[in-house]
Amino acid sequence: MKRNLKVIVVKKPIAGRFFVGLVACLLSLSVFAEKTPAPITLSMSDVVSLTLNNHPALQVFVEQKAVLEGRLKQAATAQRPQIGLTVEDALGTGNYSALKSTQTTLTYSWILEHEQIKSRVYAIQSESGKLLLDQEIKALDLSAVAARQFIEVLVKMERLTLNKLAVKQAKEVIKAIDERLAAGKSSVIERKLAEAELLRRELAVEDSEHDIKASKYQLSALWGQPDTDFTLTGNLLDLPPIPATRDYVKRLTENPGVQRFASAQRIAQSQIEKARIEAHPQWQFSAGLRRYEASDDFGFVAEVSIPWGSKDYNAGTVAALQAKQAVLDSQQTALLQQLDAQLYVLLHEMKHSYHVIQTVDNHIVPTLESALQEARQAFEKGQLSYSQWSELRRELLGAQSQLLDAYLSLHLQHIEIQRLTGTSLSQ
């Protein structure tokens, strides 16, 4: 099969080139806007970078960050102090008629809320970690989508090569039948069957071309430039290594989805502290001057207000948040178990894909190719029927298609392992 997988002109390793972080875009979108005679060549890293830098789903996090910054600014703002003016003993009767005995008090009041402000700020700051993890999760998912579509397009290009090879073989069959017809050794029925086979193979080529065009449109839509003229460079034969099971099971704790539960627990803890601090009385102070109209004197006044009540005012809220922490801990454990099982299955599926590739490529395909060469000679000598020859060709094409399926499975399994662990696999 290796001699048939020649559609990729530039051979460039794709194993370990799956970027999971936001990286600098290697090709500016302005390049696509320019009218260039030749299509742009993109590697997997180019495709992932373009997707991460331009997909609108990631722009949402920029806007959410702005929302968080606004909330943080508001949380750090203390309550406004109050200025009060009180007029007493005025507009009464006798000695208190008109303003002659008036007492006028001007006060300035404020609340001591330093600890409350600090707790509010910390609670919102703890949410920023969750936002970053959400962004990383989305980036990982988009990276995996882009990488999968990249591999799928490469496989479809190889299928197109196989279909074109089948067309070439079908034409050679018709030529061989014509030679036998001229010698009176074949029938018109075989000629008709071969013509029908050629039409089916040509239709398969057309289907592959349409499928590739649609897939490339879908791929370029990830970075907001659908229907871009580009070619892909990569090599399906460059297989990723099978990672060690123990090493990658340990890396599951680095999965953003797992870390997200830890971040949620920190948020709950900050909310607990905030609730406890808010349950403490907030002292309010007032100070000012009082003017006595009767004696034309001034006096200093001060006031302290202390809320009265139990410090367990937010006990219910604290209890609920503590229970939420326990729930998050259980959910984190459940997710780790689920990811561990998925990773175990993927690692074994990679091993199986390797075995399929080696068996089909090294044994089945060479055997069928050798048999096909002998079959043609036997057909030309009249020792083999057309149906037997045709069946053997279909067997070879089926084995080559099975080999492509195994390559596709192996690369997709590798990409999914990277997504689960949140890391890149090196060669």
Summary of the structure (lengths in Angstrom):
residues: 427
radius of gyration: 37.7
end to end distance: 23.3
largest distance: 143.2
contacts: 1260
relative contact order: 0.15
helix: 66%
strand: 9%
